[in-house]
Structure formats: C-alpha cells, structure tokens
Amino acid sequence: MVVDTLRADYLPVYGSTWGRTPSLDRLAADGVVFERAVAAAAATVPSHASIFTSRFVRQHSIGSSNGGTKLGGETTLAGRFRSAGYATAGFVSNVMLSASTGLGRGFDLYDDHLPKQEPNRPLFFEREARQTTQRAVRWLKRAGDQPVFLLVHYQNPHGPYTPPEHVLRAIATREPAGEPTLSVNEGQSGQGGIPAYQAIPGLNRPSQYERRYQAEILFMDRWLGPLLHEFDAHREGAGHIVLFTADHGESFGENDHWFEHGHATTPDIAHVPFLLRAPGIAAGRVGTPVSHVDILPTLLELAGLPVPTDARGIALGPYLREGRDLPSRELYCDLGTEAAVYDERGFTRVRFPSVEAATGGDVRRATVERFRWTGDATWLPSPEQPVLGGEARSYLSDVKTPRPATMLRKNPGRVERLRALGYLEPAGD
C-alpha cells in the first residue's frame, strides 16, 4: 500500500498526538515500524518507479520527471510476481499514475479510473479512499484461491484537503497562539503562502489546514481497515505480507513552504512511513534508515522468490528474522535539481544551479550542505564537513536517464496539461 503525500510524523505511530489512525496502529502493533524511511523522490511518479524497480531516481527511465517520461524496459515488481504465478492488480488514485506512465506493466489489472474532479484544478481527476477500497475488495473477492500481489494507492491526504465533514468533526481544533496568517499565492508554489490549488475559502491559518490534513489521514485509515480485513481473509491461513508506505511527505512551514511537495529533499518531504507485517517477522521498531528501493527485494524474498542481483535496495527480511542490525548505507531522495544523501547521522543536501548542471552531474557547481536529523521532520546544520563520498558522487553523476525538459518538449500537449495541473509553472520548465 502506498499513500500519497503522507509525512510520517503526522501519524500516531510516529509520535503525533493530534491525529487518529486505528487501522494503522493495529498494523504497526503486529509488524515492524521503520522509524527512518527515506522516500526516493519528492514527487509521485519517480517515487513509484523506484518502488517498482528497486532503482534510485537517476537509475530508472522515469528519472525525476513527474509525468514527462515513461517507464521503459525495466522488469517491475508486479511483473516478477506475475511471472511467479500470482494474480496481480493495482488500484491507483492519482492522475499522475495513469497507465500512460508505463507503471501499469506487470499488472493483470491496472485500475486508474478516476471519477472525481478536483475543486481547484478542473483538469485534475482523482479517486477517494472509499471508492479505491471498494474496487480493490471486489477484485479480491473474485481472485479465488490464486495467490495475489495487490498494490493499492490512496490519494487521501493529497491536497486540497477536503475530507468529509463528519470525519473533520472527529479531529480536534487547535489554534496555537501567534500562528501566522497566510495569503493565497497566484501560482501553485507554496513559498511564503498557500498554493492556489490548496486554497479553501475562509481559511488562512496553518492549523486550519493541518486539521483538515489530519482528517484526510483518518478518512484514508477508515477505508484501510476493510481492505486489510479482506486481504487477510483471502486464502485464509496463507502467509500474508503487508507493506505500507507513502510516496513522499508535505511541507507545513519548513523553510516557509506551505502545503506543498516536490520542491525539496529535506525530511518534511523525504521522511515517510514504512510498516511491514509478515510471517516470521517479530513486531518491533528499527531506527536504521531504509528506502523505497528496499521494497522490491524485501517483498520478493519474503515470498520466497529470487531477488534480482541488480536491485539497489536490500531484502530486509533476513536481518529482521536473525535479529541483525541493518547495514549502514547512503540512501538518496532526489528531485533532479536537488538531491539529499541520507545516512544514520543525518543528510547531505546537494542543490544544483540549473537543470543542465543536474543532468550533467556537475557536482562542482552544486551547493553542498550537511545537516543532522534531530527529530521526525526537524533538522539543524551539522558541524560535520559536507563531504560527498565516491558512491554519492557516482550516483549524482549518473546521466543515463532522459533529461525531463527534453522529453517534455517532445510532447507539447503533455506540457500544457502538466501546467494546468500545477506541476509546471508557466516558465522555467
């Protein structure tokens, strides 16, 4: 299961004292909570490509573009399960994950039917958690006795935050003293104000939007429960493996960015939930960082299937079963013009001055800063010298993927659609 735009520290299992997630709490109690999971990207499509291929952003054919490229010949996670005799289905709820991205390869059914028009972006269609669960449950009921690989992607809590009113009433109101009043920006950037697509009439304080975000999470959680129940009922007695994560987080004022993502690789965006429940894996918590690229090898190994030798992630199961510490690694969150190299102590933020410098891998022109991760989504400058090791330099210099700007220019209609959705500003793409 992958949830859109869900930062870890807004969940009770990661320390939140505001929201409510009873279904996730039960899943966490029965499984392993990875406390420092790093998203591969700050946007939906490249993160899913990393999940499906076990490759970081600069290593798969989607690259860092959120809609301007297509997954190439890589064998996907779904494809590997289908080859092993599993029935495979994917239910996605964000227009950016439509079958045109190539992410549907390997699925017997890839359901990207999106019936709901977004209020502030008439060209953006999505599907709410209730409908996504209902369609996935219907498929499970028809799957018979065949083993299944099921991907369910929930759009809630992606903005605009418009939960049902009865769910919103279940979230307490908080009005911190001295919180700022925000204006609505003309474009879709959240720098210094509310992105236009997020604006809700009459609301201009951060706590008002945060409350609605928490209600969106609760709405997702309420429909996660029936899905987990039906999944566990399928082939009752068989070993059921459940992995829950998010594609990326959301900024709530960090560096004066409000209610947005796709602009940075700092922990407000990069720190995502990562929960795993599987037979033979004891419940607990793990503090060593893990990544989206670990999902493919972990699920394959747990299912007794071969793990590809070119996977960039690791199978987590053997470490968990044997009580061994996970290895120390460098893990990347990448948006093209910026990347962060995460490790156990913190992260190194690398910002390129242009698309050309980023796609050319010219680290000498980049701004490099070192930070220590002090909390779930808080960070401070580190006294450590920001040094990039050879592995990180090699990754940042990887230019095999298509340049997003070039790919977009080949499809001008796609450019205009992305601009209309707010994924590209009128200039500078």
Residue, then its C-alpha position, 0 to 999 in steps of 0.5 A: m500500500v502506498v499513500d500519497t503525500l503522507r509525512a510520517d510524523y503526522l501519524p500516531v505511530y510516529g509520535s503525533t498526538w493530534g491525529r487518529t489512525p486505528s487501522l494503522d496502529r493495529l498494523a504497526a502493533d503486529g509488524v515492524v515500524f521503520e522509524r527512518a524511511v527515506a522516500a526516493a523522490a519528492a514527487t509521485v511518479p519517480s517515487h513509484a518507479s523506484i518502488f517498482t524497480s528497486r532503482f534510485v531516481r537517476q537509475h530508472s527511465i522515469g528519472s525525476s520527471n513527474g509525468g514527462t517520461k515513461l517507464g521503459g524496459e525495466t522488469t517491475l515488481a508486479g511483473r516478477f510476481r506475475s511471472a511467479g504465478y500470482a494474480t496481480a492488480g493495482f488500484v491507483s488514485n492519482v492522475m499522475l499514475s495513469a497507465s500512460t506512465g508505463l507503471g501499469r506493466g506487470f499488472d493483470l489489472y491496472d485500475d486508474h479510473l478516476p471519477k472525481q474532479e478536483p475543486n481547484r484544478p478542473l483538469f485534475f481527476e482523482r479517486e477517494a479512499r472509499q471508492t479505491t477500497q471498494r474496487a480493490v475488495r471486489w477484485l479480491k473477492r473474485a481472485g479465488d484461491q490464486p495467490v495475489f500481489l495487490l498494490v493499492h494507492y490512496q490519494n487521501p491526504h493529497g491536497p486540497y484537503t477536503p475530507p468529509e465533514h463528519v470525519l473533520r468533526a472527529i479531529a480536534t481544533r487547535e489554534p496555537a497562539g501567534e500562528p501566522t496568517l497566510s495569503v493565497n499565492e497566484g501560482q501553485s508554489g507554496q513559498g511564503g503562502i498557500p498554493a492556489y490549488q490548496a486554497i479553501p475559502g475562509l481559511n488562512r491559518p496553518s492549523q486550519y489546514e493541518r486539521r483538515y490534513q489530519a482528517e484526510i489521514l483518518f478518512m484514508d485509515r477508515w477505508l484501510g481497515p476493510l481492505l486489510h480485513e479482506f486481504d487477510a481473509h483471502r486464502e485464509g491461513a496463507g502467509h500474508i505480507v503487508l507493506f505500507t508506505a507513502d510516496h513522499g511527505e508535505s511541507f507545513g512551514e519548513n523553510d516557509h513552504w506551505f502545503e506543498h511537495g516536490h520542491a525539496t529533499t529535506p525530511d518534511i518531504a523525504h521522511v515517510p512511513f514504512l510498516l511491514r507485517a509478515p510471517g516470521i517477522a517479530a513486531g518491533r521498531v528499527g531506527t536504521p534508515v531504509s528506502h523505497v528501493d528496499i521494497l522490491p527485494t524485501l517483498l520478493e524474498l519474503a515470498g520466497l522468490p529470487v531477488p534480482t542481483d541488480a536491485r539497489g535496495i536490500a531484502l530486509g527480511p533476513y536481518l529482521r528474522e536473525g535479529r541483525d542490525l541493518p547495514s549502514r548505507e547512503l540512501y538518496c531522495d532526489l528531485g533532479t535539481e536537488a538531491a539529499v544523501y541520507d545516512e544514520r547521522g543525518f543528510t547531505r543536501v546537494r542543490f544544483p544551479s540549473v537543470e543542465a548542471a543536474t543532468g550533467g552531474d556537475v557536482r562542482r557547481a552544486t551547493v553542498e550542505r550537511f545537516r543532522w536529523t534531530g527529530d521526525a521532520t526537524w533538522l539543524p546544520s551539522p558541524e560535520q564537513p559536507v563531504l560527498g563520498g565516491e558512491a554519492r558522487s557516482y550516483l549524482s553523476d549518473v546521466k543515463t536517464p532522459r533529461p525531463a525538459t527534453m522529453l517534455r518538449k517532445n510532447p507539447g500537449r503533455v506540457e500544457r496539461l502538466r501546467a494546468l495541473g500545477y506541476l509546471e509553472p508557466a516558465g522555467d520548465 
